Every structure is written in C-alpha cells, then in structure tokens.
Amino acid sequence: MAFLKERGEEYHHLLGCNPAKKKRSFPTRMRPRCDINDGFLRPVFPIHQPQQTMTRFGWLLHAAEIALQEFENEKKKKKSEIALEIHPDASKELNENKRKRKASSSASHPHPLNYVNKNKRRKVTNNSASCSAAVELPPEFKHKVREMKGKAEEAVLVIQKKLFQSDIEPYKGRFSIPSKQVANNFLTPKEKQTLHSGAKIENVLFIEPNCTSVCHITLKKWDMSANCIYNLITNWNAVRDRNRLVEGDLVQLWAFRAQPSQELCLAMVHLPTQSLI
C-alpha cells in the first residue's frame, strides 16, 4: 500500500496536481490521454493551455501594420509607373540585365557540345543604333533640304524608332530621343553645353513627315541617373495631328545644317512598318 501511495504521488506530480487538495475529475471527453514511457504517465497534450487573446490596442496596432504595408506597396507601384513614363525604355534595360545574368549563369554551367537550343528567338531591334551606314535620306526630303539651303549629303540619321504611347499622348506633348539610341552625333559642343546647363534650343526648323510643312520646334534634354533623353516639345502635338502619327508608327529623325549660319535643322521621315532596319 505504501508503494502504491508513493507511485500515486508521483503520478499526481506529473499531472500537475496537488494530492493534498481535493481531486478534480475531468469529464470523459476532456480527460488527457496519457502514454507510458519508462513506467511513467505523461499527458499527450498540456493540461493547462493558456488562451491567447488580443486587446483592442493590439487589434489597432495590427490594422495599422497592414495599412502601412499596403501604403508601401502602392508607393512602389507608383514609382515604377513614373519611371516608365519618364524613361519608356526602362523595361528594355531591365530585360537586358536579366539576359546578362542568364548569360553569366549559363557560362558557369555550359551545355554539352551537341546541345541545340530550340527555344532561341531571333532578336529584332527598332532603334537607330543598329541602322546601317548605307541608309540615306529619301529623295523628296533631299530636295526639301536643298530648298532650305542645307547640304543633303551631309544629313545624319539621329534615331529610328517606333512611336511609344508616351510619344503620342497629348498631355505629354513630346517626342523622346534616348541618348543610348542615337545613331550619330548631331550636336555641336556649344549646343551640348547649352542643353547640359538646362537651357533649351528653340526655333529649330523641322521638316514634317509629309515633306511639305516646315515648322519650328524646341529641343530639350532630360538628365537621368544612368542616361539622358532628348525631347522635341514645342509644336509636337500639332505635328503629330497633321501627319496622323499613332502608336507603333516607324519614324526616322534626321539632322542637317542650314548654310551659311550652320543652324541645326531636323527632318522626320515616316516609314512603313515593314521597312524596319
């Protein structure tokens, strides 16, 4: 009997009960199931499980954290949208960075000699940097350049590109020329210094794509962190409307010098989309 009493006290101690106090019986459904390990009874789950509750202040704090996270996500989204509007080629640079990382990864894990990549696509570019040196100004534009006392044979291609949505939206009113896509140098050192100081080059003679109208346009430069963008701003909306330019149209921008003043003049050629260089 003494032995059973001692063992019983051990069991009570393991179950967290005081044998001196009155025993509390659990309902049949709530009694803890016990397993036997080395002769000792151990409950499968803790008898005393603290109930976790959240105060009103805790709920307010939790709601504030969720609202702050949503605000940060919205802020990042707006920043990315603004970056794409200012620099429409940002997505291309991002894809180029991904391609470089993929190339470095494939260099560290080369394929077998007999490996053939069936998913490889042919890259098609629409910027002027890939244009051939044999590209010439159309004959009707050469005639117009000579009428303006310019040398048609000295005209240089500035850029060839497809019009983006940012180029045709009326409230933006600009034609963007990313410096990384400029095919040939078309500015003098003095003009570069003027644009670099934040000033504009105004009253630039501009031959419109219809090759009959000539207007004045303004050239401005935007300095970005890793790139700069030239923009044609004044009268661009009128040029776009008169020549019915829409998103996706392929255009070339040419530059030449009027004689004898050597003033900068520009001409825009509207190409068929199939004539992508």
Buried (B, 14 or more C-beta within 10 A) or exposed (E): EEEEEEEEEEEBEEEEBEEEEEEEEEEEEEEEEBEEEEEEBEBEEEEEEEEEEEEEEEEEEEEEEEEEEEEEEEEEEEEEEEEBBEBBBBEBBEEEEEEEEEEEEEEEEEEEEEEEEEEEEEEEEEBBEBBEEEEEBBEEBBEBBEEBEBEBEEBBBBBBBBBBEBBBBEEBBBBBBBBEBBBBEBBEEEBEEBBEEEEBBEEBBBBBBEBEEBBEBBBBBBEEEEBBBBBBBBBBBBBBEBBEBEEEBBBBBBBBBBEEEEBBBBBBBBBEEEEEB
